Amino acid sequence: STMVAQFVFTYASKFDNPVACQMVENVPFCQTLASIVISHQGYGREALSTLFFLYGSSSVFVGMFFYALGHFELGRVVYYCPSHVLVGCIGGIGLFILVT
């Protein structure tokens, strides 16, 4: 997803120096997906192919969602959320990463 984001940012963005990066916020989501798949399918090729499909489809979905936010100029919606709530969410992600 980082490579796809970099290509999109480079060729379709109006920014002067667009840079794409893998967000650390994805780690808890991907870890939870992996835990669910392993609990249902165990370890093996079937679980691996399911994880690749889920990671890929979730990246496409998130990309379409963020494209829609940008297209309809809804980026300012973030300002309606208080900053201490955002800081708490980021802190919770950090705690989750430390625990797992």
SVG drawing of the C-alpha trace seen along z (x, -y; Angstrom):
<svg xmlns="http://www.w3.org/2000/svg" viewBox="-18 -22 27 47">
<polyline fill="none" stroke="black" stroke-width="0.4" points="0.0,0.0 2.9,-2.3 4.2,-1.9 0.7,-2.5 0.2,-5.5 3.6,-6.9 2.7,-6.5 -0.7,-8.1 0.8,-11.0 3.5,-11.5 1.4,-11.5 -2.0,-12.7 -1.2,-15.1 -1.0,-18.8 1.6,-18.8 5.1,-19.9 6.9,-17.1 4.4,-14.3 5.6,-11.5 3.7,-8.3 4.4,-6.2 3.0,-3.2 1.0,-4.5 1.7,-3.0 -2.1,-3.2 -2.5,-0.2 -0.6,2.1 -3.4,2.8 -5.9,3.3 -3.6,5.7 -2.8,7.6 -6.5,8.0 -7.2,9.3 -4.4,11.8 -5.6,13.0 -9.1,13.5 -7.9,15.4 -5.6,17.6 -8.3,18.5 -10.6,19.6 -8.2,21.1 -5.0,21.9 -1.6,21.5 -1.1,22.4 -1.4,21.4 -5.2,20.8 -4.7,18.3 -1.9,16.6 -3.9,16.1 -6.8,14.9 -4.6,12.3 -3.2,11.1 -6.7,10.6 -7.9,8.8 -4.8,6.5 -5.2,5.7 -8.9,5.1 -8.7,3.0 -6.0,0.9 -8.1,0.3 -11.2,-0.6 -9.2,-3.0 -7.7,-4.6 -11.2,-5.1 -12.4,-6.5 -9.6,-9.1 -10.0,-9.9 -13.7,-10.7 -12.7,-12.8 -10.3,-14.8 -12.6,-15.0 -15.5,-16.4 -13.1,-18.6 -14.1,-17.0 -10.7,-17.2 -11.8,-19.9 -14.1,-17.4 -11.1,-16.5 -11.4,-19.9 -14.7,-19.0 -13.0,-16.3 -11.3,-17.8 -7.5,-17.5 -7.5,-15.6 -9.6,-12.9 -7.1,-12.6 -4.2,-12.5 -5.9,-9.8 -6.5,-7.7 -2.9,-8.0 -1.8,-7.1 -4.1,-4.1 -2.5,-2.9 1.0,-3.3 -0.1,-1.3 -1.6,1.4 1.7,1.7 3.7,2.0 1.4,4.6 1.4,6.8"/>
</svg>
